């Protein structure tokens, strides 16, 4: 692994072909380039780590803009009216080497109201040689007048499957093998972010003592629960065994597990039981994300029509998940849900 180089930078896509899960955007951009119909203003909107800035750079490269004619501005630190006034003056200067100049303005929603108004005037009548590419994680904060002057592309958060395959591929290039369960755990923890997924992968590679990353090893490194802890809690909830369920929660907390992640994985398992019971024909897709032992438990519980693992429990757990992280004791919402469920 290259020293001091983050994996998300080392393996950043270098062409449109390497961009994953954004085909709906790439196809339009490639069509615009082919038809020489380059928009003067583009907005990439989407959650963090989905590749907005990367796609902006790739588009600039694809339309023949050299590094010297590519300008990147962080609106979070250059957000005032004076900064945009300087930009307005600079755009009229001709490119040094290329036919066009491209200005990438990241986190554009951070601009002040006055700066927005100044930018709007530039977007209305930009010089022919300038392309603006705006990027934001909070599209709802942008003025409608800004949006109306841009060709808007909304980035998809990568699917869990795509993230898992991405980290497996990157780990392999680094001479490291991730088990499918470990890769899936990283994908869940990344929560729809390529950058976060590769950041976790790098942490796992650095912390691991061997060349193979297994699920429980990954869990201990990133603060995820071990699969046995989840199985124990699900079984206790099925049996309405309050003491066993609370002990499983206690053990999870003692292992320094991230409770938000624990709740997400618990919800996923209870959901799988409910779905399999009601839609057995979709067995393969429902169980695809689980290992062999987990599949066996889920199938056994789903076959019991009297199991209290039902929609009422799911609502209790959903409420607990929403409250997790907002209380002084992170385990408290789940403990209350356990007590209420087992008492019924």
Helices and strands as residue ranges (DSSP letters): H 7-10, G 16-18, H 23-34, E 41-45, H 52-62, G 67-69, E 70-74, H 81-90, E 101-106, G 108-110, H 113-124, E 130-136, G 139-141, H 144-147, E 151-154, H 160-173, E 177-178, H 180-190, H 194-207, E 212-213, H 215-222, H 227-239, H 242-254, H 259-278, G 280-282, H 283-287, H 292-302, H 311-323, H 332-343
